[in-house]
Amino acid sequence: MASTEPSILVINGGSSSIRLAVYRDGASLTPALRGTVERIGLPDTGLTFTDFSGGPQRRVGFAAHDQRSAAILLLEWLESQPCFAAVTAVGHRVVHGMAHAQPETVTQDLLEELHRLSPLDPDHLPREIELIEAFQTRHPDLVQVACFDTAFHHAMPRVASMLPIPRRYQSTGIRRYGFHGLSYAFLMEELARVAGAGAAHGRVILAHLGNGASLTAVHGGHSIDTSMGFTPTAGMPMGTRSGDLDPGLAPYLERTEQLSSERFFHMANHESGLLGLSETSSDMRDLLAQEDTDIRSAEAVAHFCYQAKKYVGAYAAALSGLDTLVFTGGIGEHAAPVRARICSGLEFLGIELDVARNAEHAAVISTDASRVAVRVIPTDEELMIARSVLRIRNNSSPTKDWTP
């Protein structure tokens, strides 16, 4: 992998994992390295990586008990790789950006602001800040760029972004922000590439279904509504997140179960969703394998598909129709039964699924006669981050490839 060609390093930190990629800094952003640090905090924490210069996928064990130690071990490992010497910029996924509408170069002022925002997303933001600061400490001259997951939804119509609580809270920044924005931005660029600018400017619903799950309605290339809200917990049920809940549930459980607000937050984010309903697993693959013999697994899958279907219907109404439905994410890309159940009964919207194409995970899984094109597009947040870094380095404002 030794190369003198300038490269961009991408760091995508999650709550229990860190994804990384190195791209050679050319117009095509050729990948040189990809890897994932998984199961942070567990005994078998390790980095699995692929070196695109040749050789099989490999794994390195990390004795990391938390995100900070994992970040330090990852950085030490990266520094030992020949490609790291050519890295000139680092792009980071930052989940919550509040007022930030575009990627930005990391400054001390931005870091201080992110620290202030940490209470908004205690599961992600503190860990992302730790990653940025780890690079800043060891490589202070390295340019770092923050790419905000909320930016794609920044210009969402006010009617969709407002939360129906006392108006005085709006001045404090409380609103629907939406997330998975880097994934959605990538999907729109890909949709324009594979289906043309007309399709990307039409009425589109994007379904990012994975351990975290959300749907977004897009018209004219812009987000007009999205299922996640002030935090990523809102919307449809996910792997361990509840999605939307009756707010009266919190005081009820406090009275009857002595469940504090902190304990309620933990339950809603880490013990609910597919895991809470099934009582066995947050992984859709496990639940699909068990649903014929375990009613809890079957009900968890059914609830997930039902809620996703409801959002498709609601967003078709918000869009005044539907031209394209896109599935992505670990479940959206690989779980054909889930896609089929979500689309079943939506024929009145013009959705007709081709059984064989869906089973094969084809790029287009709708029939030729379907009025709505149903697509499966693998997402790539790391590549989207690299593109954003490249645009900043070229001193050009971020653009949308589907804009006329």
N, C-alpha and C positions, 0 to 999 in steps of 0.2 A: 504493500500500500504506500510505500514511500513515494512522495510526490512533492514537487515544488510549486504545483499549481495551487493558488489560494483556495481555501475551502471554508465552508460554513458548517458549524456544529449546531445541531438542534437538540434541545433538551425538553422533554415533555414529561413533567413530573406529575404523578397521580398520588392517591392516598396510600397505596401499597406497592407502587411500581414506579420506575423511571424508564421511559423510552428514550433512545438516542439515535441519532443518525448524523453521518458526515456526508456532505455533498460537495463535489468539486465546483468551484465558483465560476461556472460557465453558464451560458444561456440555457443549456439543457439541464443543469443541476444534476449531473451524473452521480448516483450514490456510490460511495466508497466503503461505507460501514453502516451497519444497522445493528441495534441490540436492545435488549430489555433487561433491566434489573427487576426481578419479581420476588414476591413474598417477603417484602421488607418487614423485619421484626420477627420473622419465624426462623426456626433452626436451619432451614434449607435455602436461605437467601442466596441468590446467585445471578450472574450476568450471562445470558445467552446471546451470542452475537454471530453475525455473518460478515466476513471480510470478502468484498466483491472482487478482490484481486485474485481470488482462488482459494480453494480449500473448503472443507465441510463446515457446517455450523458447529460452533464450539461453546463450551460453558466454563465459567470461572466462578468458584465459590466465594462469597463475600460474608464475613462475620460481622454483619450489620444489624444492630438491634433497633435502629430507628432511621428516619429519613436523613438526618444530618450525617450520621456515620456512613450510611450508604452513599451519600453524595461525595463525601471525602474519598471513600474507597474507589468510587467510579472515576473521580477526577484523577486520582493517582494512577489508575489503570489507563485512562485516556492519555495521560502524559507519557506513558511508556510506549504508546503506539506511534509508528512512523508518521501516520497521517496527521497527528496532532500538531506537529511543527508548522504545518501549512495553514492551520485554522486562523482566520483573521477576524471572525465574528461569531457570536453565539446567539441563537434565537431561542427564547423561552416561551412556552405556553403559560399564560397567566389567566386563571379562570375568571376572576372578577376584575373588571376595569372601570366600572361605574361610568363616569363621564367621558372616558377615553374612546374615541371613535376610530382610531387608526393605530397600527403598531408604532412604538416609540423607542428611541434609544434610551437605555437605562441611565438615569442620573441619580445623584444623591437625593434630590427633591422627589423624584418618582419613587425611590425606595422608601422614603419616609412616608409618602402617601400610601403606599401599599401596606406598610406596617399599620397605618391607621385603619385601613380597610379590612384587616385580618379578621375582625369579629364577624364580618359578613359571611365568610366561608372558612371556618376554622379547620375544615378537613383538607383544604387544598392550599390556600394562600400562604400560611406560615411555611409550608414545605417548599413552595415555589420560591419564596423569598430566601430561604436557606440555600437553595441551589444557586441563585443569583449571587448571594453574598460569598458563597464558597469560591466561585470563579473570580469574584472581585478581589478577594483576599490573596489568592494564589497567582492571579494573572491580571493585575490592575490595569494594564494597557490594552487588554482585549475588549473590543467593542461588544456590548451586549444589547440585545433588542428584546423588548417585551411585546408579545403578541397576545392580545386580549380576546378571550373566548366570547365576551359580551359584545364586541364591536360590531359584528354582523347585524345585530338587532338594534343598534344604537338609534337609528332613525325610524323605528317602528311607530306606526300611528299612535297618537296620544290615547285614543279610545281603547287601544289594545294594551298600552303600557301602564295605564292608570290602575291603581289598586283601590277598591271602594272602602277606604278607611278615612278618618278625618283628614281634610285637605291640608291641615297644617304640617302633616308628616311629609308631604311632597317636597317641601323645601329642604328636608334632611336627606333627600336622595332615595327615599323609599318608592319603588316602582317595580314593574316587571322588567327585568333585564334580559332574561333568556341566556342560554348557554349553548355549547356545542357549535359555537360560531365559526371556529376554524374549520371544522368538518363541513359545515354548510357552505362556507365560502369555496372550499375545494370542490364540493359536489356541483356547485353552480358553474365553476370553470370547466369541469369535466362534462357536464350536461351540454354546455355550449360547444365543446369540442366534438362530442360524439353525436349530437342531435341537431346542432346548429343554434345560432343566436335566437332564432324565432322561438324554439322550444324553451330556451332559458329565459326569455322575456314573457312567456305565457304564464298560465295558472299552474303552479307547481306546489306539491306537498312533498317535503323531505322528511323521511322517517329514519332517524338515527337510533337504532335499537341495539343496545348492548347492556352491559352491567349498569351503565347509566343510559337512560332512554328519554328521548324527546322527539316531538314533531314540530315542524315549522311550515307555515304557509308563506309562499313567495310569489309576488306578482311584479312584473316589470323588472325582475332581478333584485327586488328588495324584500326584506322580511316584513310581513304585515301582521303576523301573530306567531306566537310560539308557546309551547306547553310549560316549560320551566319558567320560574318567576323571579322573585327577589333573590332566591337561592336555588341551587340545583335540586333541592328536595321536592319542589313543586312539580305538578303535572301528573303524568301517568306512573303506575308502579314500575319499579326497576328491580335490579338484583337484590339490593338490601334496603332501598329507599321506598318509603310509602307512597310517594306522590301526594296528590291533594288529599287533605283530611279535614273533617269538620273541626273548626277551631274550638268547639265546645268539648271536644274529646280531652284536651289537655287539662282543664280544670276538673273534669270528671275523674280522670285517673289520679289527679293529685289528691282529691278528696277520698276516693275509694281505695287507691293502691299506694298512697303516699309517694307518688311519682313526681319528683322535682322537675323543674323546667329543663335542667341539664340532662337528667335521665330520660325525659321525654324526647329531647333532641337526639340523644344517642339511639333510642329505640326507633325513631322515625327514619334515621339515616343508616343504621347498621344492623337492625334486627327485623326489618319489615320487608315489604315488597315480596318477591318470589320466595326469599328465605323465610319470611314470617308466615306466609300462607302455606308453604309446603312443609315447614319445620324440618327440612332435610338439606336443601341446597339452594344457593342463589344462581346456579348455573343452569341455563335453559337446556343444555344438552343432557344433564342428569335428569331433569324433570320430564323431558320428552321420552327418555328411556324408561322411566318409572310410571308413566301415567296410566298404563293399562292395569297395573297392579296396586297403585297407591292413589286413592281418591284425593289426597291432599296435593299431590303433584299435579294431578289432572285439573283440579280447581285453580291452582296457581297459574297454569298455562292458559286456561280458559279466561281467567280474569285479565291477564296481561293482553291477550288478543282482543278481548271485548273492549277494553279501555282504548287500545290503539285504534280500533275500528271507529269508536265514537269520535276520536279526534280527527280522523280522516273525514268523516261526515261533517263535523263542525267546521273544519277548515275549507271544505268544498263550498259550504254555505258562505263563509267569509270571502271566498274568492269569486263567488257567483258562478261556480262551475269548476271543472278540473280538466287539465290537459295532460299532466304528467305526475305520476307518483313514483318516488325514488326510495328504495330501501338501501340502508347501509348499516355499518356497525357489525359486531360479532354475530348477533342474532339476525339482523336484517340481511346480511350477506350469506349466511350459512344455514339458516333454519327454514327450509322450504315449507314444512308444515305450519309454521307460524305465519309466514307470508300468505299462505293459502287461506288460513282461518281469518286473518284480518280482511282479506279481499272478498271472502265469501259473503254474499248478501249485498254487496255494493254494486251489483249489476245496474241498478237504477241510476248510478252516477256515470255509467259508461265503462266500468271496469270489468273486463273479461280475462281471466287468467288462463294461460295455456298450461295444462297439467304437466306435460313432458318438459317444456322449457323451464318451468319452475323447479321441477325435480333435479334438473341439470344445472341449476343456478346460472342460467343463461343471462346475457346482458339485458335482453328484453324478454320478460316473462309473460307479457300479455299476448293475446291472440292477434292475428293480423286484422281481424274485424273490430277489435276493441277500440272504442272512441278515446279511451284514456291509455296512453303509453305507460306501462308499468315496467320500471327498470331496476336493476341491481347494479349499483356503482360502488366498488370498494373505496372507502375513504382513505385519505393520507394526510393527517394533520401535520406530520413532520415536513412533508414536501411543501405544504401551504405555508408553514412557518419559514422555511428556507426561501421561498419566493418573496415573502414579505421582507426578510432581511436583505435580499438582493436588491429589491426596489429601493429600500432606504439607502443602501450603499451606493446605488447609482444616482442618488439625490433626486429621485423621482417619487412623487406621491403614489401610494398604493392605488392600483387601478383594478377594474373588474373586466376580465377578458370578454364578457358577454355584452359590455356597454357598446352601443353603436358608435 
